[in-house]
Amino acid sequence: MVGTDRDCPPADRLPRLLAAAQSAEGHGFASFWFPQVPGYLDAMSVLALIGQTTGRIELGTAIVPIQTRHPIAMAQQALTTGIACAGRFALGIGPSHHWIIDEQLGLSYERPAHQVRDYLEVLRGAFDSPGPVDVENETYRVHSPIDVTDTGPPPVLLAALGPTMLRLAGQHTDGTILWMADERAIAEHVVPRITAAAGTAGRGAPRIVAGVPVALCSGSQVDQARAHANQVLGHAELSPNYLRLLDRGDANDVGDTMAAGDETAVLTRLHRYRDAGVTDLAPRIIALGDNPAARSESRCRTEEFLATIV
């Protein structure tokens, strides 16, 4: 899982993302996840381009907020991106947070789980096409054609933190994408709820993709790594969704969910996530160092070590 790069000049952002995906594929990683960050590059456009320069690795969004795209427009772009990725695209979506949707974009954040339910109904109708999509529910009234059939529909994963969202993810999607979820929150809160919902709906076992910050470093640097992760990634205090999720586990902030330290320490923590029920580990490398060259070396060293983990 990659995000914004504070060391990267704007003109180099897209080339570096393409290079990062090619590096991930070359190292044997199974998937490459890119978020829709406010004010940054468009996630699906980036992955469509990456699909042209890679040949094997799964490419997914983690996540695209639903409020920014009508479900028909989301379906059209997702299906088109799937073509560009030769069927290797996974669509991660979610309701985002009030400070993005309401405060930044001026859109409604009322009843987000309700909107997700109605949104998924339209999205499923679009993915079941070609042909007319005829769906009317409390949020959408859709009577629209769609005819993008070059590949099948992508798997859909839902950012699900609370019980209602986990139930929707299990009933209507292929799984969930997590952030700020530690091992106890995953094992005791996420896995039982989404698995039970999928079983009730007659669906297969859900994917549970966990974004986990990782830094390969000396033991003396662990506290520094956690503090740095909180600085560059931590926005829990802005989001009641994250605060409620943190209450389900033992972590107080994103740094507490981090795998940091030497090879043994990192591997031990990642195995704990696996044992908690994570099916897809999405490491978010936290590069350490006082200058861009040192941070680049830290990032490469961590990536190379992660590539050795089976």
N, C-alpha and C positions, 0 to 999 in steps of 0.2 A: 504494500500500500504506500503510495507516494502522495505528496501534497505540494504546497507552495515551497519554493526554495529561495530563502532570503539572500543567498549568495549569488543568485542568478540575475544578470541584467535582463530587462524585459525582452530584448531582441533574441535572447538565447533560450527563453523559456520553452518554446515548442521544440526546438532541436534537442534540448537536454531531456525532455520527456520522451521523445522518440528513442534517444540513446539509452535512457534508463530502462525502457521496455525491452529493447534489444538485448541489453545486458542481463535483465532478469530472465529472458528466454534462453540466452546463452548459458546462464548458470543453472538452468534446469528447473526454475520455478514453475509451478503449475498455473498460476494466475497472476494478474497485474491489476490492481484496483486504484482508481483515481476518483477523487471527490469533486463535486461541484462546489467550488469555494466562491463565496461572494466576491465579485469584482475580478475574478481570475479567469483563466481560459475555460471555454466551454468543454465540459467533460466528454460528451458524446462525440463532438467534433474531433477532439484530440484522439480518442480511441479509434475513430474511423480511420484517421491517418496512420495510427500505429498498426492497425490491421493490415495496411498495405506494406509494412516494413517488417512484419513478423509472420511466422508460418505455423506456429503450434500453440502458443500460450493463450489461455483464456483471458479476455479483456473485459473488465467490469467497472461500472460506476458505483461509487460508495460515498454518498448517494446523490441522486438528483431530486430536489424538492418537487412535490407534485403540484404545488400551487403556481409554479412558474410556467407550466405547460398544460394546456388542455389535454385530456387523455387521448384524444384522437391525434393531436400533434405529437404527443409523447410516443404513441404507437408508431406513427409514420417515421419519426426520427430513429426510434429503437430498431425498427425493421430495416431501415436503410443502413444504420450502423452495423447491424448483423450481416448484411450483404458485404459491406466493406471489410468486415472481419472474417469473412468466409465461415459464418456460423459459430464463431468463437466468442460472441458477445453475451454478457450477462447484464441485465438491467437491474440495478439497485436503486430503489426509490424510497421516499419517506416523506413525512409531513414537516421535517425540519424543526425549527424552533421559533418562538414568538419574536425574538429579537432580530431575526432575519426576515421572516415573512411579514410581520406587522410593522416593526420599527424601521426596517431598512426599505422594504418594498411597498408598504402601505396596503397590503392585502389582508384579508380576513384570516385570523387564526382561531376562529370559533369552531369548536367541536372537531378537532383534527382527525380523531379516529373515525368519526362518522363520515367525514369527507373521504378518508382513505377507503372505507368500505365501498362507497359509491363510485369512487375513481376506479377501483379494481374491477368493478362490474363492467364499466365501459371499456377498460383496457383489455379485459378478457374477450369481450365481444369483438374488439378490433383485431386481436390476435387470432380469433377463430375464423376470420374472413379469409379469402376475398369475398366481397359482396357488401351489401348494406349493413351498417351497424345501427341497430334499432334498440336503444336502451333509454328508458325513462325512470329516474329515481328522484329522490328528494333534492339532489344537488345538480344533476345533469339531465338535459333533454336532448338526446343525440339521435339524429337520423342522417347518417353520413356514409358515403361510400368509402371503401379503402381497398386498394388493390396493389399491395406490395407482397409478392409471393416468391421472391427469388430464393429465400431460405425460410426455414420454419421460424416460429416465434422464439425469442430468446427466453431463457429462464428468468424469472422475476424473483427478486429477493427484497424483503421489506425491512427497513430499519425499525425494529420493534423493541421497545424498552419496557413498557408496562404490560399488565395482564391483557387488556383489551387488544392492544396492537399485536401481542404474541399470538393471541387466538386468531386474529385476522391473518397473520402471516402463516400459521399452520393450516388454516382452512383454505386459503385462496392463493398462496404463493409457494415457491420452491424452498423458502427458508428465510433466514434473517441475517442482517449485517449488524454487528455490534461495535460499540465504542464505549470506553469507560466501564466495561463489565469485567470484574475480576472473577477468579475461579469459583468462589462461593456463589456469587450472583448468577453465574452461568449454570452451575450444577443444581442449585436449589430453586432458582426462579425461572430462568430462561428455558432450559432443556425440558423440564416436566410439562410446562404449559404449552410450548409450541409442539412438542411431540404428541401430547394428548389431543390437541386440536387437529393435527394432521391425521391422526388415527381415526378420530371421529368422522372426518371428512373423507376417509378412504384414500388418502394420499400417502405417498411413500415417506420414508424418513426424511425430515427436513435438513437442509444444509444449515449449518451454524457457522457463519464466517465471523471471526473475531479479529478486529484490529487491535494489535498489541504493540506499544512502543518498545523498541529494542535498542540497546547500546552495548557493544562489546568493549569493555574497558577494564581497568584495574580495579581492585576492590576499593582503593582509596578514592576513586572517581565516582562511585555509585551515587552518593548523595548529590554530587554535582549534576550527574546525569538526570536524576529524578527532578531536581529543581529546574533544570533546563527544559525538560519535558513539560513541566507545569507552566513554564513561561511561554513556550512556543505553541503548546497544544491545549492548555487548560482553559476551558471556558465553562466549567461546571456551574460556577456561581451565577452565570447568566441564564441558565436553563433549568427550570424545575424538573424537566424530563431526566436530565443527567443526575440531579440531586436525588431523585427518587430511586434511580437505578443504583447509585452508590450506596444508598441505605440498605439495599438488598445484600450487599457483600461486606467486605472488610476494608475496602479502599476508601480514602477520603478525597482523592484527586487522581488525575490521570497518571501522575508519577508513581502512585502506589500500584498501578496495574502493569508497571513496566518490568521487562526482563532485562536486567542490567548486571554487569560484572564480567568475570572471565568466562571462558567457554563452558565450564561446568555449571556455573551459576545460571547462565542464560539457558542452557539446555534443560536444567532442572525445572526452571520456571515454565518454560514452554511445554514440557511434558505434563505439568500440572494443568495447564489449559486443555491439553489433549484429553487428559483423564477426566476433566470436568464435563466433557461432551462436545468440545469444539471439533468440527469436521474439517474446517478450512482455516488455517492460521494465516493471517495477513499482517506480517510484521511491518511496522512503521519505523524505519531506521532513524534514530536520533544521533546526528553527527556531533561529535565533541571536538573542541579545539579553539584556539584563540584567533585563528585566521582562516580564510577560505581554503588554503592548501591543506592545513591540518584537518579541517572538517571533511574535506574530500577524501583524505586518506582514511579517516575514521569510518566514513560511510562505506568505502570500498572494502575495508577490512571486515566490517560487520556483515556486509552482503556476501562476501566470500565464505565466511563461516556459516551463515544461514543456509547457503547452498549445499553444505555438506550434511544437513540434517534431513533424515528420511522420516 
